[in-house]
Amino acid sequence: MPSITFGQAYRPGEAWPKIGYSSFVRTADYANAAFREDAARTRAEPTGGGAIALMGTGEQRTSGWMRGASAWNMVGNNAIAAPLALSGRTHDLWTTPHGVIKAALANQPRVRMRSDGERTLAAVSFEVPGQYRATALINGAGMVEQIESVQPNPVMGDTRSTIRFSEYRDVGGIRFPMRIQQNMGGHPVLDLAVMDVKVNAVAGNEIPPAVPGFAERVVTDKAADGVWFLAGGSHNSVAIEMADHVIVVESPLYDDRSAPMLAQARALAGGKPVRFVINSHHHFDHSGGLRAAVAEGAVLVTSALARPWFETVLANPNRIAPDAMRRSDRSATVTGVDGKRIFTDGQRVVEVHDIRDGVHANGFLMVYLPRERLLIEADAYTPLPPNAAPPSKPNGNNVNLVENIERLGFQVDHILPLHGRMVPVADLYTAIGRKR
């Protein structure tokens, strides 16, 4: 069963990278507005992003849960709040062939007839305010053949999805499609051959105690005079104070992460405005807060390759769930880096460089502060836990980062990774089996 890693394309605007599943189970509990997905997956092509191990180096197991207004992931026995996943999992629950009927009945559906060649289908449309809108196409036998929907997305704005259902069979007293195919954001995201269906299975989606009280927090660590590492979550940022403004590296995830991070960056610099936000690459987890940066009045700095794509998607508003950019009524100003760009106020120098020849992303930037001997990067290297043994086979992304550091002749003492903790550059060399 092929699928994709949504939002993790190798090049901006290209199809999402394919992955394969050895197992894939979804549980829909309509009575409790609960949803669960358990999967084991591997890469099916060598390039592109996502948290999946590099091609040929292992399988990733995931367990994603949702109930009502709470979403979380299970990592072993630990529940990790996942508010960014709530919108997608809510959409997945109510765009199943039976869920969409229940959702329509609860939300003042409108019905009209639509011609499809020689057939006529009932088009049942409805909207759940702040969440999504959908149209279910129902054939003469009463089966849902297709769902067309729009849902908000932190990067792309209102995003279209089409789900097709076919090969219906009787299963446990209901009819269920044995083939499910979905496109989202203009590219395929799912092609599922259903092997088994259980009716009225127990979902067991009880909300863990820590999940409802989750709030994003920004933890500050001074990296150098006027340079702060902004951590405290799954994704980090860096604030760099200039003479009359602040440069921020990375505005990730979504408004609720990036808005407090940007406020902290301003406060650390004595209220100076955030004038530039540098985006490491176009993957959605690293660019989901760019709309919040636009609302701040910041100029977005991306790769030259990604610039036209960002200009297009950021012009598409989030109307269903208005975000900070939509509420600010500001438009994005995007500038591109082609190889290298230098920012300076006459004292501090901030260099932005391409990371060349990597498999994670094309249009991949890192930031170097030569006077402070600091390197800021995302996904090319994430530090191992303290005292962990290096892998027997070096991670290809780590090796590629070292090659780029040495190609450019950087003199680096510390790495500020946009995942994980700040570390000496020696830790990177240790991870690839070399001494620094």
N, C-alpha and C positions, 0 to 999 in steps of 0.2 A: 504494500500500500504506500504509494508515494505521497508526500506532503511537502510543506515548505516551512521556512522560518520567516514569518511575516516581518517586514521592515528591516531585513538584514541583507539586502542585495549587495553584491560585490561592487557594482557600479551604480551610481544614482540613476533611478528610473528603469533599471533592468528588472527582469523577473526575480522574484524571491528565490533564494537557493533551495534546492531540493534536499529532502531528508527521507530516510526510510524508517519504518517502524517494525519491530519484531512483536510488539503488542500495543494495543490501543483500545482503551475501554472508557466509554462515557456513561455517566449515570445522571438521568434527569428526574428530579423530584418536583413535580409541578405544584403539589399541595403546599410545600414549604419553600417554594422559589429557590430551590437548591440545585447545585450542579457540581459534578466532579469529573475530572479527566485524569486517568493514569496511563502512562505510556513509557515505552522503552524505545529509544531512537538513536540513529547514527546518521552521519553525513552521507549523502548520495552524490555529492560533487565537492571538489577540493576547495573552492573559493567561497567567500561570503562569511557573514558574522553569525552571532548566536553563541550561547553558552555550551554548545555541543563540542566534544573533543574533536581535534583535527582528524581529517580523513584517515581511516585505518588505525586509529589509536584508542578506540573504545566506544562504549555505549553509554548514553545518558538516560537515567530514569527520572521521570517527573511525576508529581502528584499535585494537581491544582484543584482547589475547592472554592465554592461560593455558596452563601446562603443569605438571602435578603440583600442587605446593604454591605455585607462583609465578604471579602475575598482573601484567601491565604493559600500558601504552598506548604506542603509537608516535606520536610527534609529530615529523613529518619523519623524520630519521634517528636521533632520540633516543628511547631507551627510558626510560619513566618508571614506576617501580614503582607498582602499584595494588593494595595488599593488600586494600582494602575491596571490590574487585570480585571477589575470588577465590571467595567463596561463591556469588555469582550465576552466574559463568561455569561453575563446577563443576556447578551445578544445570542450566544450559542444555545442557551436554555430555551429561549422563546422563539428561536427560528428552527427548531425541530418540527417535523411535520404535524405532530399532535400539539406541541407547545404553541405553535403559531395560531392555531384555532382557538385555544384557550385565551391567549393574549388578545386576539382580535375581539372575542366576545366581551372582554373586560374593558375595551377601550373604544367604544362607539364606532364600530366598523362601517365603512362605506363600500357598497357593492356595485360593480358595473360589469358588463360583459365585454370580453376581449376576443377578437378573432385570431386564430392561429391556423392559417391555411384553411382547411375545410372544417376545422373544429371551432367550437366556441367554449372559452374557459371563463369561469367566474373569477374576477379580480377583486379580492377582498383587501381593502386598505385600511390602515389605522396608524396611530402614533402614540407612543408612550412619552410624554413630555420630559425633556432632559435626558432621554436614553436612546431612542431610535425611532425610525418610522419604517413600515414594511408593507408590502403588497404580496399576498399569497395567491397564486394561480391554481385554481381547483378544477379538475376535469369532471366530466359527466358522471363518473363513478364515485365522486366525492373524495378523490385522492388529491393531496397537495403535490403538484408537479414541480413547482418552482416558487422560490421566495426571493423577491427583490427588496433590498433594504438599504438604509443609510444610517450610519452611526458616527458619533464624533471620534476624532483621533487627534492626539496632541501634536502630531507632525502634519498630517495631510488635511486636517480639517474634516468636514463632513465627507465620509468615505463610503462608497457604494460597494455592495456585496450582492452576488447572485448565487443561490444555492439550488441545484437541480436534484430531484429525487426520481428514481426509476426502479424497475424490477420489483414491484411490490409483491409481497407474499403474506400468507396467513401465518402469524406467529402468536401462539398463546391467546388466541381469540381476537387479535387485532391484525390489521394489515400494516406492514412496515416496509420501507424501501430497502432493498439490498444493495443499492448503489447510490452514493451521495457524492456530488461533485460541487466544489465551491470556488468562485473567483472573488478576490477582494483587492481593492485598490488597483484594478486593471490587470491582475495576474492571478493564475491558479494558486490556491492555497490548500486544497484538499481533494483527494480522489480516493474514496473509501469504498472497498468491497466489504459489506457487512457479513460476518460469519455467524453471529449468534445474537439473539435478542431475548432478554428476560423481562417479563412483565411484572410490575409491582415489586421489583427488587428493593431491598432496604438500602437507602442511601447512607444513613448514619452521619449526615453533615451537621453535627453539633458545632457551634461556633466556639473555638478555643477562647478562654478568658482574656488573653492578652490582645486578641485581634481587634475588638471594637474600640479600645482605647488608643490604638496606634496613631501617632502623629509624627510627621517628618521633623527631624531635629538637625541642627547644623553645629558641628563640633569644630572648633578652631584650633589649629596648631601652627605656630609661627615657624616658617621655613627659613626666613631671612628678614632683615629689616625691610618692612613694606611688602612682604610676600607671605601670604597665609594659605595654608592647606585647609580646605573646607570639607570636612568629612562628616561622619555621623550616620551615613546610610549606605545603600548598595553602590552608589555612584558619588564620586568626589568632584570638587571644582577647585580652582586656585584663583585667588584675588591678588592682583599686582597693582600696587599704588604707583601712579605717575604724578607729575607735578601738579596737575589740575584735574585729574580724572582717575578712574580705575579701569584696568583691563581685567576681565574675567575669562578664564579658560574653562569652558564647558558649562552649559546650562542644560542639564539632563532631565530625562524622564517625563515630567509634566509640571503644570503650574504649581502644584502644592509642594513640590521639591524645590523648584527653581526660584519661586518668589521669596521664600525666607532666606535662601542662599544669597540672592542678589541684595536683599536688605542688609544682611550681615556684611557683605562686601563693602557696601556704602558706609556702614557704621564703623568698620575697622579703619577706613581711610578718612575718618572725620567728616563724613557727609559728602565727600566728593562723588560726582555722578559716575555711574557705569557707562562709559562711552563706547567701548568695544567688547563684544563677547566672541571669543574664538571657539569654533566648533571643531573638535578633533576629526569627526567623520560623520557621514550621513545616516548611520544606523539609528533606528528610532529611539532606542534607550538613551543614546547620547545627544539626540537632537530634540527630544520631546519638550524641553523647556525653552526652546528658542522663541516661541510665541510670547512667553513671559518676558524675555529679554527685549523683544520689540516693544512691548507695553511700557518698559522702562525708558525707551528712547534710545537703546543701544544699536549701534551698527553691528551687523553680523559678519564675521570673518570666517569663510569656509574655503575649501579647496576650489580652485578655478573650475575643476571638473564638475563639482557639485553646485556651483553657483546658479546656473540656469534652472536646475531642477528645484532648488530651494525657492527661487523666485516664483516658480509656478505653484508649488504646493502651498507656500505661505500666503499666496493671494487667494486661496480657497478658504473661506471662513468656517469656523465652527458655529453654525446657526442653531443646531439642535441643543447643544450645551455650550453657550457662549463662554469663551475663555478670556484670559486677561487681555490678549491682543484685540479680540473682538470688542470687549468693553471699552478699551482705550481709544478705539477708532483710529489707531495708527497703522501704517503700512510698513512692511519690512524693507530695510535697506541692506542689501547683501553685497559684499565685496569678496573677490576671490584671490587666493594665493596660488601662484604658478611657480612652483619650485622653492621660492624663498621670499619672505617679506620681513622687513625690520620696522619695529615701532620704537621710538625713542623720544624722550623729553629733554635730551641734552645731558642727562645724568644716567638714567637707567636705560638699558638696551634689552628689548624683547625680540627674539628671532623666532619666526615661524617657518618651518621646513616641511617638505614632503617626506613621508616614509615611503621609500621606493621598493617595488618588487615583492611586497607582502601578499599573502593569500587572504587576509582578513577583509581588506577594503581597498578599492582603487579610488584615490582621492582621500588620503590618510595623512593627517597633519600631526606634528609634535612641536612643542614650544621649548626653546632653550634660552636660559638666562646666563650669558657668559660670565658676567662679573660675579654672580652668586653661585655659579657652577651647578645649576639646577636644570633638570630635564623633566618636562611634563608630558606624559603620554597616556593613551588609553588603549587597552586591549592587546597592544603589542607585548606587554609584560604586566602580569599581575603577580605580586609577591606571594611566595609560599608562606604558610604559617611559620612562626618563629621556630627555629631548630628542626624544621622538616628536611628530610633528605631530598636532594635534587632527583629528578626523574632519571631513570636509566637511559632513556632516549630524550635528548633535549627537545623542548617545544620549538617548532619551526618559527613561530612568531617571535619568540625570544631571540633566536639566532639572527633573524632578520633585523631586529632592532639593534643588536650589537653591530651588525654589518653597516647599518646606516649611521650609527654613532661614530664608528671608525672612518667611514667614507667622508664624513663632514669634519672630522678632526675635533669633535667636541671634547672639552675637558669637564667631565661631570663628576661631582662628588656624591650627589643624592638624586634619587628619582622620586618624583611626586606622581604616583600612578593614579589614574582616575577610577580605579577599583583597588581596594586594599589600602595598606599602610605605607607611609613614607619610609624609604629604605636607602641605605648606602648603595651606590652603583655596584659595589662588589657583590651584592646579593644576586644581581642579574647575571654577572659572569659565573658565579657559583652555580646558578640554575642551568647553565649551558655547559658546565664541566670545564670552565676555564678560570684562571686566577686573574685578578685585576691588580 
